[in-house]
Amino acid sequence: MTLQFRWYAGQAVTPLLPALGDLLADAVTAGASIGFVWPVDMAEIAAYWLGVDADVQAGKKHLLVVHDAMQRLVATAQLEPAAKANGRHRAEVQKVIVHTTCRGQGIGTQVMQAVDAQARALHRSLLVLDTRAGDAGERLYQATGWVKVGELPGYAISPDTLSREATAFYYKRLD
């Protein structure tokens, strides 16, 4: 599959917001634990992406978008460099999403490689992220060199709101 990877930082991503909203809704509908619950509230998702757009324009976040050969948005990830003086060597990876129809094709691995490259370009040597314990994301992160620190039980409410689920915390050194 031919993919186009593009990072945004310091510029508007407003034209991408509908497609980003659809991608996030697809992930939540499929049960991803990424901050949203069922039923999917498209207004809440739109407001979320408007906030990301503002952060990207302000240079606070870097947004990766991945399009396929048909120009469909198939994946995304965010990199938020720490702004504190004692943390300018690190960044947090957020909202790594691959469309459900495109999973199992190595796109997640390519996204994580792109995240590593962008972090290095920003002179960040320590990355952190969290994910639902036991999710497919854990396999991806472990396969791409991330180290699990541990789990915090009951950290997030499940997308179906029926239970509280453990969250796993990871880091990766790039130096």
N, C-alpha and C positions, 0 to 999 in steps of 0.2 A: 504494500500500500504506500503510495506516494503521499508524504505529509509535508505541510508547511508549518514551521515553528516561528512564532514572532513574539518578542517581548515588548511590552508597553511600559513606559515609565516617563512621567513628565508630559504626557499627552492624553487627550480624551479618548476614551474607549466607548463613548456614547453610542455610536452606530452598532456596536457589538452587543449591547445590553439585551435585546430580545433573544438572541441566540444563546447568550450566557444564561439567561433566565430559563430557557428551555432545557439546557444541559443540566443545570442544577435541579430543576423539577424532575427530570428523568432519573437522576441519581437518588433523590429523596423518595420518589415513587417506588424505586427498586429496593428501598430499605437502607440506603446509606445513612449513616449517622454523622451528618455534617452540619449540625446546628438547626435543623428544621424538622418538623413533625408532620404527620398526616392529619387531615387532608392537606395537600400542598396548597399553600396560600400564595398565589402568584403576585399579589400586591406586596406581601412581605418579601418575597424573593426579589421583586423589582426594586424595592427600597434598599435591600442589601446591596445589589449591584450598583445602585446610584452612589452608595457610600464607598464602594470599592473604586468606582470611577473617580470620585473626588480624591481618594487617597493616591490613586495612580497619577492623576494630574498634579497633585502636590508633591510627587516624588517619594511618598512614604511607603508605597508598595510597588512591586514589579509584578505585572500580570503576563503570564504566558498563555497564548492561545494557539491551538493546533487545528489546522484545517486539512481536510482530505483533498483529493484531486478534484472533487466536485464542489469545493469551497464550503463544505459543511463543517461547522465547528464540532470537532470530535473529542477535544480534551482541553483542559485548562489546569493551571496551578498558579499559586501566588507565592511570592517571596517577600517577606517583610523584614528588612534590615532593622536591627535594634538601633534606636536613636540615642540611648544613654551613653555617656562618655566611657563607661567601663564595659560596654557591651558592643562596641563598634566592630568587633571581630565576628559577631554572630548574626544569624537571621533565622526567622521562623518560616517554615514551609506550611502553607495553608491551602485548603480546598483543592486537593489533587483529585480531579474528576476525569474519568474516561466514559464516554457515552456507552450505555449498556449494549448497543449493537456492535461496538468496536472492541469490546474487551476480549482478552485472550489472544491478541495479535501482537503483543510486545509494545504497544503504544505507551503503557504506563512506565515501562523501563526507559523508553526514549524520553518521556517527560521528566523522569527523575534525573537522567543524564543531563538534560537541558537545564534543570534547576541547579545541579552541581556546577555546570559551566558558568551560569549567570552569577552564582554566589562567588565563584573564584574571580570573575571579572570585577565584582564589587569588593574584592579583598576581604571576603568573609570566610573564615576558616572553621567555623562551628555552626552546624545547622541543627535545629530542633523541630519536632513535630509531634502531634498526638493523633491517635486513631482509636476506633472502637476495638477493644481486645477481641481477638479471634476473627476479625474481618479479613477479607482477601487483601486489603491494604497491608496488613502485617507481612504477608508472604512477599509482596512487592518490595516493601522497605527492607526486609531482611536480605532479599536477593540482590539488592542494590547497595549493600554495605552499611546499612543502618544498624545501630546497636540499641537493643531494648534496655531501658533503665528500670522499668517496672510497670505496675498497673495500679490504678486507683479505683477501688470498687465503687460502684454506684455513682460514678462521676457524671454521666449523661443519661437523660431520659431517652428511651428507645423511640424511633420514629413513630411507632404505633401507640406511644404513650402508656403502654401497659407495664413497663418495667424500667428499672434503673440498671444501666450497663457499665461495666468496667471500661476504663480508657487506658490504653497503653501509651507510654511516653518513650520517644526515641531520640537519639542524637547521631550525628555523623561528623567526623573530623575530616576536613579537606586538606590539611597541611601535612 
